[in-house]
Amino acid sequence: MASAVLAVSTLSKVGAEVAWLPFAWALVLLAAAILYLHATRRGKFQVWEELLDELGLQGHERLLDLGCGRGAVLLAAAQHLPQGRAVGVDLWRSADQSGNAPNTTLHNAQAEGVCNRVDLHTGDLRHLPFDGGEFDVVLSSLAIHNIKDAEERRQAVAEAVRVLRPGGRLVLADIGRSTALYERALGALPVTEVSIRPVGWRMWWGGPWLRTRVVTATRATR
Ligand SMILES: C[S@@+](CC[C@H](N)C(=O)[O-])C[C@H]1O[C@@H](n2cnc3c(N)ncnc32)[C@H](O)[C@@H]1O
């Protein structure tokens, strides 16, 4: 008798737990969807505004955005450069961002009132179509990880450093383990003050398992 009571009570507990599982999953999925939406609609913009503020731009710099896409970061940077240039380079891959095309970015630049200080180039991050030392600032948001091969991602980081002037600043924000690779790649390049840090929950892409980190460095002067 006692064992029958125990069996019934165990079964009902298991039943209750099993009944809760779909709710728990639904909650996790809902939280992930909210975090993702927040990151893409607001978080990314807020974090980049802070990263741009940290650069202490004077307003006359020449800045390059690697993989600028539709211009979320490029156009925010252009707002800080009333006498400067904000240059975007991209291959305009729609697999990486929907509606990705130079005309879309130019249209967005017009809407933001920064069209007169934005230039767009079609080019590959692994072979940048710019001379060495052309830029005061090089930045990139969520772009380099799209290059599948690790050696080619290293090459893109080397290209970013090549086009920086001595003393110029590098800011690479990206997801996953890519950023550790960028930090290691920078160890073999002429840069100083290399740092890596997470940017916090505002750029979690669904949860802490897919978070953004930022790698910063300064091009060595000699
Ligand atoms: C996820 S989107 C990010 C766009 C933008 N930086 C942002 O934060 O909204 C990645 C961008 O990188 C570009 N991209 C990917 N691989 C590239 C490569 N090898 N050379 C140039 N651009 C590339 C894609 O075309 C796309 O515009």
PDBQT file of the ligand as one rigid body, heavy atoms in Angstrom, charges set to zero:
ROOT
HETATM    1  C1  LIG A 301      25.748  41.704 -40.168  1.00  0.00    +0.000 C 
HETATM    2  S1  LIG A 301      26.137  42.887 -41.373  1.00  0.00    +0.000 S 
HETATM    3  C2  LIG A 301      26.624  44.262 -40.332  1.00  0.00    +0.000 C 
HETATM    4  C3  LIG A 301      26.399  45.591 -41.013  1.00  0.00    +0.000 C 
HETATM    5  C4  LIG A 301      26.720  46.814 -40.168  1.00  0.00    +0.000 C 
HETATM    6  N1  LIG A 301      28.124  46.881 -39.846  1.00  0.00    +0.000 N 
HETATM    7  C5  LIG A 301      25.878  46.857 -38.912  1.00  0.00    +0.000 C 
HETATM    8  O1  LIG A 301      26.427  46.732 -37.816  1.00  0.00    +0.000 OA
HETATM    9  O2  LIG A 301      24.654  47.034 -39.039  1.00  0.00    +0.000 OA
HETATM   10  C6  LIG A 301      27.711  42.311 -42.005  1.00  0.00    +0.000 C 
HETATM   11  C7  LIG A 301      28.212  43.126 -43.186  1.00  0.00    +0.000 C 
HETATM   12  O3  LIG A 301      29.522  42.686 -43.548  1.00  0.00    +0.000 OA
HETATM   13  C8  LIG A 301      29.600  42.639 -44.971  1.00  0.00    +0.000 C 
HETATM   14  N2  LIG A 301      30.670  41.694 -45.351  1.00  0.00    +0.000 N 
HETATM   15  C9  LIG A 301      30.746  40.378 -45.060  1.00  0.00    +0.000 A 
HETATM   16  N3  LIG A 301      31.888  39.858 -45.559  1.00  0.00    +0.000 NA
HETATM   17  C10 LIG A 301      32.545  40.869 -46.180  1.00  0.00    +0.000 A 
HETATM   18  C11 LIG A 301      33.771  40.969 -46.866  1.00  0.00    +0.000 A 
HETATM   19  N4  LIG A 301      34.588  39.923 -47.031  1.00  0.00    +0.000 N 
HETATM   20  N5  LIG A 301      34.136  42.171 -47.382  1.00  0.00    +0.000 NA
HETATM   21  C12 LIG A 301      33.314  43.258 -47.236  1.00  0.00    +0.000 A 
HETATM   22  N6  LIG A 301      32.157  43.228 -46.556  1.00  0.00    +0.000 NA
HETATM   23  C13 LIG A 301      31.763  42.053 -46.044  1.00  0.00    +0.000 A 
HETATM   24  C14 LIG A 301      28.219  42.188 -45.402  1.00  0.00    +0.000 C 
HETATM   25  O4  LIG A 301      27.956  42.493 -46.753  1.00  0.00    +0.000 OA
HETATM   26  C15 LIG A 301      27.340  42.977 -44.430  1.00  0.00    +0.000 C 
HETATM   27  O5  LIG A 301      27.018  44.241 -44.919  1.00  0.00    +0.000 OA
ENDROOT
TORSDOF 0
